[in-house]
């Protein structure tokens, strides 16, 4: 069990059998009365935000989360299919649950799936993935302005700003945390 002095940003707790993550936490000690902690919590399943105040000494239940290494297999009928790399069990996650993560999912990509009560709630990607550019404007010869970028569409359908020297069919490395071009892939 956590106590109120354990509350900090990104701590995962359980409220009414739902997992929440602490988005913001502020300890308040008024001149009169008891100290308390004001928190902003985000439901890890629905995304709903909740403001709660906890008195000093209250106990909080830790969220029972489990992270499993899995491999993305394929996308079919608005469902993403993953396989546990140790037990070979497969799970399915709806497109609505995946969110922006779908922009970086390519077949055979190793990811970590966060489970709550054996139910998948999120997909944690590696920091960098290699994606192939499928559509971009050709670079204009002589246009060498430093830092010049152009839009490119990668194999997953995501639109990413790339340097002007990147052409169709090239492989690039994308930072999944920011969604930005990192470098050319070494293929």
C-alpha atoms as one frame of an Amber mdcrd trajectory, in Angstrom:
protein
   0.000   0.000   0.000   1.135   3.525  -0.784   0.816   6.407   1.636   0.127
  10.008   0.636   3.818  10.932   1.020   4.598   8.317  -1.691   2.492  10.207
  -4.276   4.536  11.523  -7.194   4.149  12.071 -10.929   3.764   8.851 -13.010
   2.901   6.702  -9.971   0.289   4.097 -10.894  -2.504   3.512  -8.371  -5.834
   1.702  -8.352  -9.142   3.428  -7.559 -12.460   1.534  -7.735 -10.777  -1.377
  -9.585  -9.475   0.940 -12.332  -5.783   1.823 -12.950  -4.858   5.500 -12.712
  -1.587   7.324 -13.278  -0.680  10.446 -11.288  -0.393  13.316 -13.790   0.168
  16.102 -11.259   0.783  16.079  -7.523   1.005  18.983  -5.071   1.593  18.818
  -1.310  -0.273  21.573   0.569   0.272  22.578   4.208  -2.176  25.316   5.104
  -1.597  27.595   8.095  -4.582  26.048   9.874  -5.680  22.455   9.631  -4.033
  19.285   8.416  -1.727  18.924   5.452  -3.100  17.292   2.303  -2.012  16.277
  -1.180  -3.876  17.535  -4.234  -3.596  15.208  -7.247  -4.708  15.014 -10.854
  -5.168  11.406 -11.976  -5.702   9.957 -15.437  -7.579   6.713 -16.000  -5.224
   4.427 -17.943  -8.119   2.682 -19.732 -10.570   5.456 -20.589  -8.261   8.489
 -20.429 -10.667  10.349 -18.129  -9.012  12.876 -15.803  -9.927  13.003 -12.133
  -8.947  15.524  -9.438  -8.604  14.059  -5.931  -7.420  15.366  -2.595  -5.875
  13.018  -0.042  -5.370  13.784   3.643  -1.974  12.979   5.158  -1.828   9.371
   6.313  -4.388   7.973   3.829  -3.508   4.709   2.143  -3.649   4.095  -1.625
  -3.705   0.785  -3.453  -0.991   0.185  -6.078  -2.275  -0.735  -9.535  -1.706
  -4.395 -10.370  -0.016  -3.897 -13.727   2.091  -6.378 -15.620   4.313  -5.677
 -18.598   4.901  -8.464 -21.104   7.278  -8.501 -24.064   5.313  -9.166 -27.231
   5.739  -8.991 -30.971   3.341  -7.197 -33.301   2.106  -9.704 -35.886  -0.495
  -8.054 -38.123  -3.493  -5.702 -38.428  -6.849  -7.095 -39.572 -10.457  -5.828
 -39.243  -9.604  -2.865 -36.942  -7.715  -5.207 -34.616  -3.994  -5.398 -33.898
  -2.658  -8.879 -33.168   0.306  -9.456 -30.830   2.142 -12.601 -29.737   3.852
 -13.210 -26.405   7.473 -13.987 -27.311   7.871 -16.437 -24.409   4.587 -18.402
 -24.343   3.471 -17.803 -27.968  -0.017 -16.807 -26.751  -1.729 -14.223 -28.914
  -3.817 -11.221 -27.872  -5.859  -8.698 -29.805  -6.135  -4.957 -29.194  -8.754
  -2.728 -30.851  -7.608   0.152 -33.024  -9.307   2.625 -30.652  -7.102   1.419
 -27.763  -3.888   1.700 -29.786  -4.224   5.436 -30.509  -1.216   7.209 -32.039
   0.944   4.128 -31.461  -0.368   2.721 -34.762   1.807   5.225 -36.646   4.912
   3.240 -35.671   3.724  -0.395 -35.608   5.329  -2.535 -38.283   5.167  -6.311
 -38.537   7.544  -8.253 -36.245   8.256  -5.183 -34.080   9.053  -6.104 -30.468
   6.979  -4.063 -27.999   5.909  -4.239 -24.359   2.196  -4.616 -23.623   0.918
  -3.238 -20.316  -1.741  -5.526 -18.821  -4.249  -4.767 -16.063  -6.047  -7.881
 -14.740  -4.765  -9.752 -17.834  -6.433  -7.140 -20.068  -4.180  -5.112 -22.399
  -4.410  -1.375 -21.776  -1.427   0.104 -23.641   1.461  -0.617 -25.986   4.948
   0.650 -25.139   7.063   1.093 -28.256  10.844   1.099 -28.523  12.259   4.645
 -28.589  13.269   4.373 -32.259  11.800   2.446 -35.207  12.909   2.103 -38.820
  10.237   2.980 -41.379  10.269   3.146 -45.169   9.275   6.363 -46.950   6.544
   5.549 -49.482   5.676   9.046 -50.698   7.528  12.345 -50.645   8.306  15.178
 -53.039  11.715  14.932 -54.727  14.368  17.280 -53.382  15.034  20.328 -55.554
  18.634  20.536 -56.745  20.408  23.510 -55.268  17.891  23.897 -52.424  20.357
  23.480 -49.577  18.909  25.743 -46.930  20.024  24.252 -43.637  17.200  22.665
 -41.696  14.820  22.557 -44.659  12.160  19.862 -44.241   9.396  18.398 -46.352
   6.468  16.091 -45.529   6.825  12.368 -46.160   4.395   9.487 -45.737   5.883
   6.294 -44.316   4.726   2.690 -44.730   2.357   2.898 -41.730   0.553   5.915
 -43.209   2.047   8.413 -40.753   3.126  11.826 -42.050   6.597  12.819 -40.852
   8.712  15.859 -41.661  12.030  14.759 -43.186  15.078  16.584 -44.585  14.913
  17.482 -48.281  17.559  14.888 -49.239  15.283  11.941 -48.282  13.669  10.236
 -51.299  10.975   7.614 -51.906  11.823   4.018 -50.901  14.478   5.148 -48.386
  14.469   3.872 -44.824  14.529   6.371 -41.963  14.745   6.157 -38.177  11.857
   7.835 -36.333  11.763   8.755 -32.645   8.471   7.268 -31.382   8.367   9.597
 -28.366   8.245  12.757 -30.503   7.234  11.432 -33.922  10.191  13.178 -35.520
  12.826  12.091 -38.023  16.057  11.042 -36.284  18.386   9.828 -39.052  18.722
   7.682 -42.165  18.517   3.987 -41.421  21.670   1.957 -42.000  20.228  -0.643
 -44.387
